[in-house]
């Protein structure tokens, strides 16, 4: 059944959410996504029963999820996170995955695919939530910001690859072969993206930047559609294609049109964060199984349990493998930032529920824990660094030569 008022309600909620962030920001900083999901729950079937997603809304929400992962891929600056720091972050994530799957087996009672979903969700990092907080406080460009970017980038890229590999419905060997083939084609695309663009590309981009033609924006959307289609052809999760498209877009814009690349991205972000991404989060709230969360005491108790597991599974390896030049306080803050995990948890549990691998009650517990992580963990991390005075020491303090991120792999 089609409910024509649902889209209007969702967009009204999307407008209301930033207003609430502004009002409450005078006392406490609540992430925008918390309000979007919470308001979605409020207007959904289990509270006010005003909104009922139909096929059109669900399609737009799927596009919102793809745009969210695309923008996550764009955020990763590989040039800034290479070297020893990246190597440490690459070692930390597989360790987190092993711990996460082990915990998933215990929680699921030995259900293999449910263990993969739970374990993968526990290894993710909300880089898009963490980086703006560091940027607003002037800590993104320092040593600590670089380390957070490295560990956060792997915390976003790793789960996306794991989803494509483990949740495709195929045998792992077959999925791995298809993933390698997809990676090979993507590598060719990266090589193409790194080549100089012809002069007309930059000229046309600048000429149409403020006209109805919008060449660069259309080019980015074409690139996203091509990578989504490529992932679909290989039978992989389309989110992998969205992530790869984000990485390619960054390479192309930064090399081809560095002067206006930020403005082009701003237009793409306007479509994503202005329409599609909030729609995905609000629909997530509408479809959130609130009854399952509160009807069963065990499900409710799993919320703080999953939050602790996020700290153990993701934060533990990050703390252990953090660069040696970081103080204990900064290592603890890094672990807290790395354990902040809402967006990909929502994406992973959505896929798990859609494929009937994960029950709605378990998904509700995971999303509830992830919401608390976004509210609580970055705040604790910031207070740790403020108490140590890390914000003022980041700039002038150089990294020791043994962990120089400018060194080649």
DAJO-V82883 format. One record per backbone hydrogen bond with DSSP energy under -0.5 kcal/mol. NH is the residue of the N-H (numbers start at 1). CO is the residue of the C=O. If there is no record, write none. Layout:
# DAJO-V82883
nh->NH co->CO
nh->NH co->CO
This chain:
# DAJO-V82883
nh->4 co->2
nh->6 co->3
nh->7 co->3
nh->8 co->4
nh->9 co->5
nh->10 co->6
nh->11 co->7
nh->12 co->8
nh->13 co->9
nh->14 co->10
nh->15 co->11
nh->16 co->12
nh->17 co->13
nh->18 co->14
nh->19 co->15
nh->20 co->16
nh->21 co->17
nh->22 co->18
nh->23 co->19
nh->24 co->20
nh->25 co->21
nh->26 co->23
nh->27 co->24
nh->28 co->24
nh->30 co->28
nh->31 co->29
nh->34 co->31
nh->35 co->31
nh->36 co->32
nh->37 co->33
nh->38 co->34
nh->39 co->35
nh->40 co->36
nh->41 co->37
nh->42 co->38
nh->43 co->39
nh->44 co->40
nh->47 co->44
nh->48 co->42
nh->49 co->44
nh->50 co->43
nh->51 co->43
nh->58 co->54
nh->59 co->55
nh->60 co->56
nh->61 co->57
nh->62 co->58
nh->63 co->59
nh->64 co->60
nh->65 co->61
nh->66 co->62
nh->67 co->63
nh->68 co->64
nh->69 co->65
nh->70 co->66
nh->71 co->67
nh->72 co->68
nh->73 co->69
nh->74 co->70
nh->75 co->71
nh->76 co->72
nh->76 co->73
nh->77 co->75
nh->78 co->76
nh->80 co->77
nh->81 co->77
nh->87 co->83
nh->88 co->84
nh->89 co->85
nh->90 co->86
nh->91 co->87
nh->92 co->88
nh->93 co->89
nh->94 co->90
nh->95 co->91
nh->96 co->92
nh->97 co->93
nh->98 co->94
nh->99 co->95
nh->100 co->96
nh->101 co->97
nh->102 co->98
nh->103 co->99
nh->104 co->100
nh->105 co->101
nh->106 co->102
nh->107 co->103
nh->108 co->104
nh->109 co->105
nh->110 co->105
nh->112 co->110
nh->115 co->111
nh->116 co->112
nh->117 co->113
nh->118 co->114
nh->119 co->115
nh->120 co->116
nh->121 co->117
nh->122 co->118
nh->123 co->120
nh->124 co->121
nh->125 co->155
nh->126 co->340
nh->127 co->125
nh->129 co->126
nh->130 co->126
nh->131 co->127
nh->133 co->129
nh->133 co->130
nh->134 co->130
nh->135 co->131
nh->136 co->132
nh->137 co->133
nh->138 co->135
nh->139 co->134
nh->140 co->134
nh->143 co->394
nh->145 co->139
nh->146 co->142
nh->147 co->143
nh->148 co->144
nh->149 co->145
nh->150 co->146
nh->151 co->147
nh->152 co->148
nh->153 co->149
nh->154 co->150
nh->155 co->151
nh->156 co->152
nh->156 co->153
nh->157 co->153
nh->158 co->154
nh->160 co->156
nh->161 co->157
nh->162 co->158
nh->163 co->159
nh->164 co->160
nh->165 co->161
nh->166 co->162
nh->167 co->163
nh->175 co->171
nh->176 co->172
nh->177 co->173
nh->178 co->174
nh->179 co->175
nh->180 co->176
nh->181 co->177
nh->182 co->178
nh->183 co->179
nh->184 co->180
nh->185 co->181
nh->186 co->182
nh->187 co->183
nh->188 co->184
nh->189 co->185
nh->190 co->186
nh->191 co->187
nh->192 co->188
nh->193 co->189
nh->194 co->190
nh->195 co->191
nh->195 co->192
nh->201 co->198
nh->202 co->198
nh->203 co->199
nh->204 co->200
nh->205 co->201
nh->206 co->202
nh->207 co->203
nh->208 co->204
nh->209 co->206
nh->211 co->208
nh->214 co->208
nh->218 co->214
nh->219 co->215
nh->220 co->216
nh->221 co->217
nh->222 co->218
nh->223 co->219
nh->224 co->220
nh->225 co->221
nh->226 co->222
nh->227 co->223
nh->228 co->224
nh->229 co->225
nh->230 co->226
nh->231 co->227
nh->232 co->228
nh->233 co->229
nh->234 co->230
nh->235 co->232
nh->236 co->231
nh->240 co->237
nh->241 co->237
nh->242 co->238
nh->243 co->239
nh->244 co->240
nh->245 co->241
nh->246 co->242
nh->247 co->243
nh->248 co->244
nh->249 co->245
nh->250 co->246
nh->251 co->247
nh->252 co->248
nh->253 co->249
nh->254 co->250
nh->255 co->251
nh->256 co->252
nh->257 co->253
nh->260 co->257
nh->261 co->257
nh->264 co->260
nh->265 co->261
nh->266 co->262
nh->267 co->263
nh->268 co->264
nh->269 co->265
nh->270 co->266
nh->271 co->267
nh->272 co->268
nh->273 co->269
nh->274 co->269
nh->274 co->270
nh->275 co->271
nh->276 co->271
nh->277 co->272
nh->278 co->272
nh->279 co->275
nh->280 co->276
nh->281 co->277
nh->282 co->278
nh->283 co->279
nh->284 co->280
nh->285 co->281
nh->286 co->282
nh->287 co->283
nh->288 co->285
nh->290 co->288
nh->293 co->289
nh->294 co->290
nh->295 co->291
nh->296 co->292
nh->297 co->295
nh->300 co->296
nh->301 co->297
nh->302 co->298
nh->303 co->300
nh->304 co->300
nh->305 co->301
nh->306 co->302
nh->307 co->303
nh->308 co->304
nh->309 co->305
nh->310 co->306
nh->311 co->307
nh->312 co->308
nh->313 co->309
nh->314 co->310
nh->315 co->310
nh->316 co->311
nh->316 co->312
nh->318 co->314
nh->319 co->315
nh->320 co->316
nh->321 co->317
nh->322 co->318
nh->322 co->319
nh->326 co->323
nh->331 co->327
nh->332 co->328
nh->333 co->329
nh->334 co->330
nh->335 co->331
nh->336 co->332
nh->337 co->333
nh->338 co->334
nh->339 co->335
nh->340 co->337
nh->345 co->341
nh->346 co->342
nh->347 co->343
nh->348 co->344
nh->349 co->345
nh->350 co->346
nh->351 co->347
nh->352 co->348
nh->353 co->349
nh->354 co->350
nh->355 co->351
nh->356 co->353
nh->357 co->352
nh->358 co->352
nh->363 co->359
nh->364 co->360
nh->365 co->361
nh->366 co->362
nh->367 co->363
nh->368 co->364
nh->369 co->365
nh->370 co->366
nh->371 co->367
nh->372 co->368
nh->373 co->369
nh->374 co->370
nh->375 co->371
nh->376 co->372
nh->377 co->373
nh->378 co->373
nh->380 co->376
nh->381 co->377
nh->382 co->378
nh->383 co->379
nh->384 co->380
nh->385 co->381
nh->386 co->382
nh->387 co->383
nh->388 co->384
nh->389 co->385
nh->390 co->385
nh->392 co->389
nh->393 co->389
nh->394 co->390
nh->397 co->393
nh->398 co->396
nh->403 co->400
nh->404 co->401
nh->407 co->404
